[in-house]
Amino acid sequence: MGSLGEPKEGIQVSIIGGGIAGVTLALGLLARGVTPTVYERSKSFREIGAGIGFTPNAERAMKVLDPNIHAAFKRVTVQNGTDWFMWMDGFTQAGSDGESDGDKLIHKMYLGERGFEGCHRADFLDELIKMMPKDTIQFCKSLDTIDDLGGNRRVRLRFTDVIGCDGIRSRVRQLMFGMDDPASYPHYTHKFAFRGLVPMSAAEPVLGIEKTETRHMYLGRNGHALTFPVAGGKMLNVVAFVTDDNDWPLPVKFTAPATKADAIKAFASFNTTVRAIIDLLPDQLDKWAIFDTYDHLPRTFVQGKICIAGDAAHAAAPYHGAGAGFAIEDGAILARLLNIASSSIDGAGVDRSSAIHAALEAYNAVHIERAQWLVDSSRFVGEMYQWQDKTVGHDASKLAEEIEWRSRKIWEYDVEGMIRQADREFEKRLEAVPASMTRYVNGK
């Protein structure tokens, strides 16, 4: 996500990257009368990956950002057969502990009515794009440099048609912190995932309805697997994570070719259910490297009139299933604050530069701690799911306790309170601006 440039009146926002995070922010700004331009390096919008889910906090943030975004999500989502998330022992063989008959339940959590539903990433993005005016989008634009000219002058963006990054490999983040700063880059977590979509017509006869109608997380030693329905219930999304002692061999690509035989070997010691899931995967697969920003967290999300959001700011391992949802939270905060800033410029005579700085610094103050907690917790949860944490181990009660409080911290977040805090942070920063530069009154 990108930088801000100001036309002669109001605020114009330049968003670098046309994924879900960038497009939802653009729609939230458009709904408030703030003009965005989305710069996308590809020839068209596209989303990598397969299934995606949004936790309850993310759905609340969608409604704050723009209710039409939430409606678009619900048009393509798959309603779970039950509103429970199930965490299972995917490793212990039937009867091997003298008690278990296999598929032992570790923990389950009520998601709320129609909570934490999933869809295909591309389906959701397609729905969002239908709401985007064509004149707000520029394709084949890869960011080269950013010049923040200071004061009330616009930020100048320079593009090339060859190389540029956004999201987890954010070019904006590189330009903010410098090419030699390790915080400019994501780092390999020494885990990767086999990912695939399985036709429900093939999955249901093997696994049964109960194991295919809602989210199941199967835990085990040095690996774990997640399944949930997507594509209107016609497909089962499978993501099978394993620990990798080696360095990731590809300097640019985060995916590499793999086979079902590779996945079968990695999960050979797991129980019959997990092995059956792996056996449903197609013969040719990709393995997806898990990178994050845990090792070198960005010091700030803001520099002058430039900010980062979504994976560019807080790329987290996917084990909470909350990264995209936190990007929606980012968007809700930014859309609100930039709307207030624009109103204060147009209606209250506030100095443009002061208003923008106040808005972005308020965003940083409100969300950086929570977002970086997600990065930290996601790394921990990935190790915990694979029974690698020495304190938790494979103790079901300890696993359940950690799952419960960490999930509640994400799901039950007060999104409306977040917006109120953003308002207060903005006002506080404008109060510090010399009186000659502002006549701000509480604009909405």
N, C-alpha and C positions, 0 to 999 in steps of 0.2 A: 504494500500500500504506500502511497506516495507522498507528494509534496503539494504545497499550496501556492497558487499564483493568483494575484488579485487583479481583476480588471479595474476600470475607472470607478466603478461603483460596486459595493458589496464584496462578496467573496466568491472566487472561482476555485474549485478543488480539482486537482489533477490526481487521479488514482492510477498507480502503476500496477497492473495486473488485473486480468479479467476472470479470475476464478470466483468461487462463491463469496469469499470475503469481500473482494472488490466490488462485485456487482450488487451485493446486498447493501453495502455502504452507499453506493451511488443511488440506489432506489430510495434509501432513507433520506438522502439529501434532496433528491428530486421531490419527494413528498412534502418537503419543507420549503420548497422554492429556492434552494441553494443549487447553483449550477455546477455539476461535475463533468469532467471528461475522463473517460477510462481509456488508458493506453495499454494495448495487449500486443505482445510480441508475435503471437501466432496469426495465421490468416483468418482464424475464426475462433469463437469461444470453444473451449474444450476443458473437460475435467478428467484427470487421471484417476485411477482407482476404480473400485466397484461400488460396494455398498457404503452408505453413510447413515449415521443415526444422530438425532439431536435429543439431548437430555431436557428435562422439564424447564430448567432455567433458560436454555437456549430458545425454547418455544415462547417463553414470556418475553425474552429480548426481541424476538422477531416481531411480536405484536407492538412493542414500543417503537421499534425501528420503522416498521410500516406493516399494518395488518395484512396488506396484500401479499407480503412475503410469507407470512404464516399460512395464508390461504393457499398459496402456490405449493408450499411444502405438503400440506394436507392432501392436495390433489394427487400427489404422486407417492405418498407414503403407503406403507403396508400396515394395516391394523393387526397388532399382535393377537394371537388366539387367546392369550391370557395377559393380564397386566402385571406379570411378575418377571423379574430377572433372576435367573437360576445360575448359581455357581456350583460346579460339580467337581468331585474328585475324578479326574480323568486318567489317573495313573494306576490306582490300586486295582489289582485283578480280582475278579469275583472269588470270594472265599479266602483270599490270600492273607487277610488279617484275622481270620478265624471268626469274623462276624459279618463282614460286608458281603452283599450279593452283587456288588458292582454298582457303578453309577451312584455312588454315595453323595447325597446332598450336603454341601458345605454351608451354604447360605442362600437365602432368597430375599428379595426386596420388592415391595409393591411399588410400581412405577407411577401410580395414579392412573386415572382413566385415560387410555390412549397415550400413555407416557412412553418416552424413549422409543419412538417408532423409527423405522428405517426406510430408505429408498435407494435407488441408484443415483449416484452423484450426477451423472449426465442428465437424467430425467429432471432433477431439481433445477439444475442450471438452465436447462431448456425452458422451463416454466418462468424462471426469472428473466431471461433474455426477452421473452415476449413482452415484458413490461418496459423494456429499455428503449427510449427514443434513439433512432439510428444516429442522429447528429451528436450524441454523447459518447460515441465509440470511435476509436481509431485503431485499426489493426496494423500488424507488421511494424510495430514501434517498440524497439528494444532500447532501454535507457542506457545512455553512455555516461553523462555527467549531470550534476545539479549545481547551479550557481544561485545561492541565496544572496541577493544583492543588498539586503538589509533595508531597514526603515520601511517605508510604505511601498517600495518597489517590488515588482513581481519576482517570483522565483523563476529562473530560466532553466528549462529542461533541454538537454541535448540528446538526441537519439541517433542510433545507428541501426542498420538493417541486418546486422550480423549476430551480435552476441548481447545478451542481457538476461537478467534473472529477476524473479519476484518470489513471493512466498518464502519457503524455507531457505532457498538460495538467493535471498533478496539482494538485488543490486543496490537498492536504496540503503539497506543496512551497511553494505560495504562502503558506500559513499559517505555515510554518516560517521563511521568509526575508523575508516582507513583500511587499505588493503593488507596492512601488516598486523592488524588487530585480530586476535583469534575470535573475538566476539562477532566479527563480521561473517563468520562461517558456522554452519552446523557441524556436528561431530558424530561419528559413528558410535552407537550404543552397544555394539557387539551382539546385536540381535537382528534377525531378519524374519520375514514372514512369507510363507507360501499362501497365495491368494487365488481364489477361484469362485466361480458361480456354478452351482449345481442345479439342474432342472428339478423342480419339486416333485415331478413325476417319478424321478429316479430316487430322490432322497427320502420321500415319505414311506415307501414300502420297506426300506432298509432300517430307518431310524424310528419310524412311527410318528403319529401326529404330535404327541406331547413334546418331542425333541425338535420339531421343525416349526412349531407355531409361534414361538417366542424366543427370546435371547437366552442362549446357554453359553457359559464360559467353563471350559474344562481345564482344570489345573493339574500340573504334574512336574516332575523333576526335569529341569532344563528345557521345558517347553509348555505351551498351553495353546488352546484353540477356542475360537469364538465362532458361533453360528447364529444367524438370524435371517428371517425372510425378507426378500426385496422383490421388486418388479411385480407389484400387485399380488404377491404370494406365489408367483410362478417360479421363482428361483430362491435357492438357499445360498446366502453369502457365507463363505468359509474363509477364515483367516487363521492360519496355523503358525504360531511364533516359535522360534527356536533360538537358543544361545549359540553364538559363533565366537570361538576363541581367536579367529584370524582377523586381520584388518580387511576392510572392504576393498576389493581389488580395483574398482573402477573409479577414477578420479572425478568424473563428471556425472555419470549415470547412477541412479539409485536403484535400478532394477537390473537383474541379470537372468538369463535363461536357466530354467531348471526343469526337472521331470517329476512325474508322480513317483517314480522309483526313489528319487532323492527324498521326497516327503515321507514315503513309507519307511525308509531307513531311519529317518530322524525320529519317527514316532513308533518305532517297533516295540518299545518297552511299555507303551501306554495300553490302556484297557481296550476291550473289544469295541466299545462305542466309538472311541476316538479313532481307532484303526479303521473302523467302518466308514467314518467321515472322510478320512484321508483317501481311502480307496475309491470314494465317489468322485474325486477330483479328475479332471481331464489328464491325459498322458503328458501333454506339454504345458508347462507352467512358467511363470516368472516368480523369482523371489525378490522381495522388496526389502531393501535395507532400511532399518529404523535409525534415522538421524534425529537429533534434537539440539537444543541450545543449552542444555544442562551444564556442560563443562565450562562454558564461558558465557554467562548471562549478559545480555545488553545492559549497560549501566543506566540507560534511559531509553524511552521510546520516542523522545522528542529532541530535536536540535534546530533551534531557530524556528523557521516556518516549515520545517520538514518533520514528518512523523512516520512511524512504522506501526503496523497493526497485523493481527492474524499471525500466521506462521512466520512472517518477517520479523515479528517482535518476540514471539514466545512459542516457538515450535516445540511441541511436546510429543513424546512417544504416545501411541494411540490407545493405551491400555484403559484409560478412563472413558474413551469415546467422547471426549469433550472439547477437543481442539477447535473444531469448526464452530461449536457453540460459543466458545470464548471469543472467537472472531466476530460472531454476531453481537456479543456484548460490547466489544470494541466499537463496532459500527453504531450501536445504539447510543453510546456515550458521545462519539464524535459527531454524529448527526445532530444530536441535541445541542452540543456546545457550539458547533459551527453555525447552527441556526440562530442561537442567541447572539453570537458574535456578529453575524451579518445584520441582525436586527439592531444591535447597538450601534453599528457603523451607520446604517441607513437612517435610523430613527432617532438616535440619541447623540449623534455627532462624535462618537468615540473614534479616536485615532485607529486606523485600520491595523497597523502593525501591533499595537497594544492589544487589540481585541483578539487577533489571531494567536498571539503568544499566550494570552490568558486562557484561551480555549484549549490549546494543545497542552499547556502545562497542567491544566485542570484534568484533562484526560489521563495524563501520565500519573498524576497524584492519585487518581481514583482507582486505576486498574493495574498498575505495574505489580504491586505486591500480590494480588490475587492471581494474576496471570503467571507470574514466576513461581508461585506456589504450585500451580498445575504442572509446570515443567518438572519441578522437584518430585511431586507426588507421583506423577506418571512414571518416572524412572524407578521409584521405589516399588510401585505396584507391579511393574514388569518383572522385577526380581522376586517379589513376593509370590506372584502367580506361578513362578517356576521354582518355588520352594528353595530359593537361594538366600533369603534373609535369615541370618542365624538366630535372631530373636523369635521370629514367627515360625520358621520352618514349615512343616506341613500340619501343624496343630490346627484343627478345624475351628476351634473356638477363637483362637487368636486371629486366624484368617478372617473369620466372620466379623470380628470387632473392627479390624482395620478397614475392611470393605465397607462396613456400615457408616462409620463416621466420615470417611473420605468421600463416599458417594453423597452423603447428606450435605456436606459442605459445598459440593458442586450443585446438586439438584435443587436445594432449598434456598438458594441465594436470593436475596431481596433485590430484584432488578429495579423496581420502582424506587427503593431506597438508594440504589446506586445512582439513579438519575438525579435524585434530590441532592445527593452528595456532590455530584458534578456541578449542579447549579451553585452550591455554596462555594466550592473551590473556585469557580469562575468569578463570582462576586468578590471573593477575598483577594484574588489577584488583580482585579480591576481597581479595588480600593487602594492598592499600593501604587497605582499609576498617578503621576502628578495631575492635579485638578485641571490644568490647562489642556490636558490631552484627553479628557473624558467628561462626558455628561451622562454617563450610563444610569439608567433606571431599569428596574427588573423586567427586561423584555422577555417575551415568551416566543 
